[in-house]
Structures are given as C-alpha cells and as structure tokens.
Amino acid sequence: MTATAPLHMTGHFAPVPDEIEATDLPVEGAIPPELTGRYFRNGPNPLPGEVSPHWFTGHGMLHGVRLRGGRAEWYRNRWVRTGALEGRSMFGPEGIDLSVGVANTHVVAHAGRIMALVESSHPHVVTPELDTVGPCDFDGRLTTAMTAHPKADPVTGELHLFGYGVVPPYLTYHRLSAGGELVTSADIAVPGPTMNHDFAITDRHAVFLDLPITFSMERLAQGMPFAWDDAYGARMGVMPLDRPGEVTWFDVEPNFTFHIGNAHTDAAGRVVVDGARYAAADAVAMWDGIGTDPDGIVSGAAATGLARMHRWTLDPATGRASEEVLHDLHVEFPTVDDERVGRAARYRYAVTEARGRSGIVKFDTEHGRAAEHALDGDTVAGEAVFVPSPAPGRAEDDGWLLTITTRRDGSASQLLVLDATDVAGAPVAAVTLPRGVPAGFHGSWIDDAELG
C-alpha cells in the first residue's frame, strides 16, 4: 500500500490481494482430536486497486481452517461472490436490491446452510469449501435485510433475527424454524432509522436496541451515513417471543453498544442483558475515528477505555431499567457458549487491549473476575469463539477458544486454540497460517455434525 492509503487498509487491516490454499499446516502443541470441523471468519477485503472509503464497507472475504484428527488439514480464503463484488449497486430505479451486498461481517451455520452475513442485505449461502452458492431470501419470505447477529436458541433450534432499514418499516423481527424455514415476521415500531447491529434473546423474550447512531442521506456520499445523534435518546425493547411485535420499551442511559454478550430472563421475570457498552462521549469519539482508524473499535477503543462490559436489568414490573458496569477492563467482541445463549451463563469471552498489548479475556460474571491471555506487543487478537467439549455433564467453560491472531504489520497469522478453563495459560495449540489474515469481524466454529 502507498503512504497515502487510509489506515484501515494498512498494517494488520491491509487487505490481501488474492485467494490461496494451503494444506497440512504447521502446528505447535496438539490440536484436541475433539475439534472436528471448520473455523470460518469473515471480514472486509477490498479488491486489488480499490480503496474502501470505510473499514465497514469492503467486500466480504472468508478465511477458513479445517481441523480433523488432530491436524490442520487446510487453510483457504475466498471472496464472497456477491453482486457488489461484480460491480453492481444496491440502489436502482426500482429501489433497493437486497440481493446485492458485501457479505463482510459474520458467517454462521443453521439448518444445513452456511451463510455469510452483512446487516444491509440478504445472506449469501456458501459451501463448506467456501464457494459461494448465492443470495438467500428463504423462498421469497425475507423482505428486509438480515442482521449479521442472528441468535440460535440452543433448546428449540430456531434462529431469531431481525432486519433494519432506512425507510419504514425501520425494524422487523423474523424467526426461522429449526428446519430453516422463515415462519414469523413482525414489524417493530421505532421513531426513525438507526444502526441496529445486534440484539439479544432469552428463552422467552427478544431484546432490541434503539440507540442514537442514526441515518441521514446527507452523510451517504461520505461512505458511512450513520452518526451519533444527541436528540434521539436511548432505549431497549423487550418483546415476548410468543407475541411478536408487542414491545415494552425501557429508557437507558445514552450509549452505543455494537455487541451483546448474552441475556436471560431471571426468576423474577426481569430481563438481564450484558454487552460491550460505549458511554455517550466515548461513542462519539469511537464513531468519529472508525472510518479513518479502525483501531477505534478494536484495539484503540479498548486501550482508551471506550467500551466496558455492562449489564442492564429491565424490570417489567416497575417499567424501569437499572445498569451496572461488570468490569473496568476495556473490551470488544464479547462472546458466550452457544449452548447458553438466552440462558443464565457465568462466563463471557472478549478481545481486550491495554497498555499496548492485545489479548483474550475471560469474564467470570458471578465473581467479577477476569483472566487474560496476553499476546506480545506486536500481535493483535481477533474475536474468540467458544467450542464446547463433548464430555457429558461438562462444566460451562469446559472447551476451547479459537482466535486468529495477526502481527501488527500484517505479515503473519496464527489460529490459536486456548483452554477455556485456563485462558491465561499457554495455548493448547497454535496453527501457523500461510499468510497474514487481515483484522476482521466475526466467525464461527462449524462442527462436522452440523453439516450432516
């Protein structure tokens, strides 16, 4: 890249120029034989010669590592073959084409489909080898965009999701059956178009965020049409899953929260939600810096104290919300054991950076403690994905964390396997990848059993 390249296209954010494949990857330590599947991670990667105007807008590229029999069988990376990659625009004479999008934010599996996601369009289905099948609208039933953060209920197998847009209806709830059929859609009334990046579910509720990062047409030409709006206010909405569209709203302190850790409904009927929260002033500083310095959301935000794990308790009996900071450590990308989504869970995992060092942190929410796996100062961590042990009656943290780490100059990457019961300890295994993997967003472990 040239000296004039934007910061989100340099160093560990710099896009790679091509698609490659490598087999029999070098491994330090021992990959647990229980890890039989694929780790896929998504992120923005503009084409060679393109200059992305904002970190969030580059074409989606999937990076995958196949683990089986204690071996790292292959690594490969592939652009998601979207309409945007072909040069098509979402905007045309007939309105917005939701089949066109960059598919750059997340990759999840449900009901035998692997979907690359971005919140502004329909999902794109890909194969276990990362080839693109194409956009999916669930037999014409999905008429909105689809969030990049759907929530799978670990008991029912249903996938809860939503779509948001810049024209009414601004927010719509959807539910897929365990078999992958879109069976429910309901509009959610909100005052205007906001960035709605994530939400939460419990065993009986969905929780929506209505926060003051709002849309304007005037900002669209600048590449990112959303910005902080002091006048909008901040709310969280609780919807009973058996009454789609009926939402009770709770005023909360002004903030922006990209990512939810988890939520549950307690014995008293209160809805308890936690996530990586930016207070108002910090949200403004973070948002203004993301387009030119993406460290504002990952390492920079963490290093300057912008985001902390926060808990909201929403009480339908009183109509009020109470709030507390769970820990002062600076974090982003909180995750939880997928088998405890929507249920009470003791542990969260997140990316942290403090004093110039990146790492993976494990929060014990019952005791207010945190354990950190710190990396050297020249390496940054990506989101940590929890993979449960198959042991019967396992403890909540009995399993492994998978994260891709990258040198700050973008020169090299590893897939780390950490023991989730001893996060601060040495990695169980480190797989050396054949290239530096640019910093990205979200990923998933897809066990072979999920694909049948």
C-alpha positions, -999 to 999 in steps of 0.1 A, spaced: 0 0 0 11 36 -5 19 60 22 -14 78 15 -35 47 20 -62 51 47 -53 34 80 -80 8 76 -60 -5 46 -26 -7 62 -8 -29 87 -29 -57 102 -60 -43 85 -44 -43 50 -64 -64 25 -48 -95 8 -46 -94 -30 -57 -129 -38 -72 -163 -29 -49 -191 -18 -50 -225 -4 -25 -245 18 -26 -280 32 -11 -298 62 -5 -266 82 23 -265 108 11 -269 144 28 -261 177 13 -281 206 -15 -305 200 -49 -299 184 -76 -316 205 -90 -345 185 -125 -334 195 -121 -304 172 -135 -319 140 -149 -292 119 -142 -258 104 -133 -224 118 -146 -197 94 -140 -160 99 -154 -131 79 -141 -96 73 -138 -67 48 -112 -71 20 -114 -47 -10 -103 -59 -44 -68 -50 -55 -66 -14 -66 -98 -5 -47 -97 20 -19 -125 13 5 -140 46 19 -146 30 53 -135 -1 71 -171 -14 73 -176 -13 35 -150 -36 20 -160 -68 1 -165 -98 24 -137 -124 25 -140 -157 43 -109 -173 59 -112 -209 68 -92 -236 86 -102 -273 85 -94 -293 117 -97 -330 119 -79 -359 136 -56 -336 155 -44 -320 122 -49 -286 105 -58 -301 71 -62 -268 51 -64 -231 51 -82 -212 23 -96 -177 18 -123 -167 -6 -142 -136 -15 -179 -140 -12 -192 -138 -48 -217 -110 -43 -234 -86 -66 -213 -59 -51 -181 -78 -59 -193 -79 -96 -197 -41 -95 -235 -39 -91 -252 -13 -68 -279 -20 -43 -296 12 -54 -315 12 -87 -346 27 -104 -368 1 -87 -354 8 -52 -330 -12 -30 -319 -46 -43 -313 -66 -11 -297 -95 -30 -267 -72 -35 -244 -66 -6 -208 -70 6 -215 -100 30 -185 -90 51 -195 -92 88 -202 -127 100 -206 -163 89 -230 -187 106 -245 -222 101 -281 -231 106 -303 -259 93 -275 -271 69 -269 -237 54 -237 -217 59 -245 -180 55 -222 -151 50 -239 -120 65 -239 -83 65 -268 -63 80 -276 -43 49 -287 -72 26 -298 -108 23 -275 -135 34 -252 -153 9 -250 -191 12 -216 -206 9 -203 -242 8 -181 -260 34 -153 -253 10 -161 -215 9 -175 -214 -26 -205 -191 -30 -239 -205 -38 -257 -172 -39 -281 -149 -20 -309 -164 0 -343 -148 8 -359 -180 23 -382 -187 -7 -392 -150 -10 -403 -146 26 -374 -124 37 -384 -89 25 -359 -70 47 -322 -71 52 -309 -97 77 -288 -89 108 -252 -102 109 -261 -113 145 -289 -138 145 -294 -158 177 -299 -196 177 -320 -209 205 -300 -239 219 -331 -257 230 -356 -252 202 -331 -249 173 -349 -218 160 -330 -189 146 -342 -155 157 -331 -125 137 -342 -90 126 -337 -66 97 -334 -29 98 -335 -3 70 -336 34 63 -372 35 51 -402 22 70 -406 -3 85 -373 6 101 -371 -26 122 -386 -60 116 -383 -92 137 -381 -126 120 -379 -162 131 -366 -193 113 -378 -228 123 -352 -254 133 -355 -266 97 -346 -232 82 -380 -220 71 -389 -184 77 -421 -187 97 -426 -154 115 -421 -117 107 -434 -87 127 -427 -50 124 -412 -32 154 -423 4 158 -393 28 163 -391 66 157 -366 65 129 -337 48 111 -308 38 134 -279 14 133 -292 -17 148 -261 -40 148 -270 -66 174 -299 -78 197 -305 -105 223 -328 -133 231 -338 -152 262 -358 -183 265 -390 -162 262 -380 -127 250 -362 -108 223 -344 -76 233 -340 -48 207 -316 -18 209 -328 16 198 -297 37 202 -286 72 189 -265 62 159 -289 74 132 -290 75 94 -290 106 72 -290 109 34 -265 138 36 -239 115 50 -244 88 25 -219 103 0 -192 101 26 -193 64 27 -209 59 61 -244 75 65 -247 68 103 -235 91 131 -242 100 167 -275 120 173 -278 136 208 -315 142 202 -325 106 195 -323 91 230 -316 55 240 -339 26 247 -340 -11 250 -372 -30 240 -384 -63 254 -407 -84 232 -423 -117 243 -414 -143 217 -450 -156 217 -463 -121 209 -442 -109 180 -444 -71 175 -455 -63 211 -426 -44 226 -422 -27 260 -395 0 259 -371 9 287 -352 42 287 -315 37 294 -285 60 297 -273 73 263 -248 48 248 -239 28 218 -235 -10 220 -223 -28 190 -222 -63 206 -243 -81 231 -226 -108 253 -258 -126 264 -292 -122 280 -316 -142 302 -349 -138 319 -345 -143 357 -368 -160 382 -385 -126 389 -393 -121 353 -366 -94 348 -346 -94 316 -309 -92 322 -287 -82 293 -249 -76 291 -227 -62 263 -197 -41 254 -211 -6 261 -197 28 249 -209 57 270 -221 88 251 -189 107 249 -169 76 242 -193 65 215 -189 98 197 -151 96 198 -151 59 187 -175 65 159 -157 95 145 -125 75 144 -137 42 129 -136 54 93 -100 65 94 -87 45 122 -104 11 127 -85 5 159 -112 28 173 -135 -2 176 -109 -29 183 -77 -21 200 -78 17 201 -112 17 217 -102 -8 243 -69 10 250 -86 43 257 -113 29 278 -142 34 254 -160 1 259 -166 -19 290 -188 -49 299 -221 -35 311 -253 -50 325 -288 -38 321 -317 -53 342 -351 -45 326 -379 -49 351 -414 -52 335 -430 -49 370 -416 -14 375 -410 -3 339 -375 7 348 -340 -3 338 -311 -5 362 -275 -5 350 -240 -15 362 -205 -19 349 -194 -55 352 -157 -48 349 -134 -19 341 -114 -39 316 -116 -24 281 -132 -49 256 -149 -56 224 -164 -86 206 -179 -104 236 -190 -140 231 -206 -168 251 -210 -205 249 -236 -210 221 -253 -237 243 -261 -210 268 -274 -183 245 -305 -168 261 -299 -186 294 -281 -176 326 -244 -181 319 -214 -174 341 -187 -167 315 -181 -143 287 -151 -141 264 -138 -109 247 -110 -91 230 -91 -67 251 -62 -43 247 -44 -24 274 -10 -8 278 -3 -16 241 -9 -53 245 -38 -72 229 -53 -104 244 -83 -126 250 -101 -121 283 -125 -145 302 -150 -128 325 -165 -146 355 -197 -126 359 -206 -143 392 -174 -132 410 -164 -101 390 -131 -116 380 -112 -116 347 -84 -138 334 -64 -127 304 -43 -144 277 -20 -116 268 -2 -116 235 32 -99 227 30 -62 218 34 -69 181 4 -92 178 -34 -85 179 -62 -109 187 -95 -114 169 -128 -125 183 -127 -156 205 -152 -183 196 -160 -209 223 -161 -246 212 -176 -268 239 -161 -301 250 -183 -331 241 -179 -345 276 -212 -355 292 -222 -331 320 -193 -308 312 -187 -276 331 -197 -243 314 -162 -234 305 -151 -270 296 -140 -264 260 -117 -243 238 -114 -208 225 -104 -202 188 -90 -169 177 -70 -157 147 -40 -135 158 -21 -112 134 11 -94 136 6 -56 137 25 -52 104 1 -78 88 30 -102 80 18 -134 97 -11 -150 115 -19 -180 136 -50 -198 147 -47 -201 185 -65 -229 204 -69 -219 241 -81 -240 270 -112 -221 281 -108 -234 317 -73 -218 318 -74 -188 294 -43 -172 309 -22 -204 303 -2 -213 272 -21 -222 241 -31 -258 237 -21 -254 200 -11 -227 175 -16 -233 138 6 -212 116 -14 -199 87 2 -194 53 -3 -156 52 -12 -127 74 -50 -126 78 -63 -90 80 -82 -80 111 -119 -87 106 -151 -91 124 -169 -123 134 -166 -161 129 -180 -194 138 -169 -229 146 -189 -253 124 -187 -288 137 -190 -316 111 -221 -328 129 -239 -295 120 -235 -302 83 -248 -338 84 
